[in-house]
Amino acid sequence: MINIRILIADAAFLVREGLKAVIAGYPYMQVVGEASYSDELRQRLEQCQPHVVIMDHNAPGAFSVEDVRYVHELAPAARILMISSGLSRESVFQVLEAGAKGFLLKECDETEILGAIRALRKNEKFFCGKVLDLILERDDPAGPRNNCEPTRLTERETEIVRLMAEGMSTQEMADRLSLSVHTIYTHRKNVMRKLGLTTAAEVILYAINSALVQPGPRV
């Protein structure tokens, strides 16, 4: 039974064929579409209704952060897995902020590729070991502190951080917690202020550092 529908968006023919060859060995996965440029991605997204979109990043002809944002907005149920031949913290933060849920390098092996697809299908996040090392390679996200007192979040604020890291929108959190959107917004604002963070991507990394969520297994 096929339960993971996959759309591959990569300008390189050989990369698309390689991913298809890996996925073909697993009957519960199916490549339902391919795209080699932005307009084609948008067409295929509407036609194929994938569970997971594997998208190229940081290569000549690669898809942009705007494409990530478009997929996230048009098909919020589709989980975006970025693959890249290069790596920078800035690019990882950008695509996470735009809506990506996983990030692999093109040097990753079959085990990591399959692990990422399965994790995203279960609405989990997945970063390969090198990507995780890079994004966690930082000082305190709030910058230097004047004292050693830890940041104290309330139980509700901690719950908000966890739900943000799981990718929930403000409305989804309000529905889950039976609170108003305004109340959720206030909690989010307080969390960002207390932690000294400015983006949702930084909150995700804080949650990983604090073991509030699991980023996916290192393979």
Secondary structure, DSSP 8 states (H G I E B T S, - for coil): ---EEEEEE-S-HHHHHHHHHHHHT-TTEEEEEEESSHHHHHHHHHHH--SEEEEEESSTT---HHHHHHHHHH-TTSEEEEEESS--HHHHHHHHHHT--EEEETT--HHHHHHHHHHHHTT--EE-HHHHHHHT-SS-TT---SS-------HHHHHHHHHHHTT--HHHHHHHHT--HHHHHHHHHHHHHHHT--SHHHHHHHHHHTTSS------
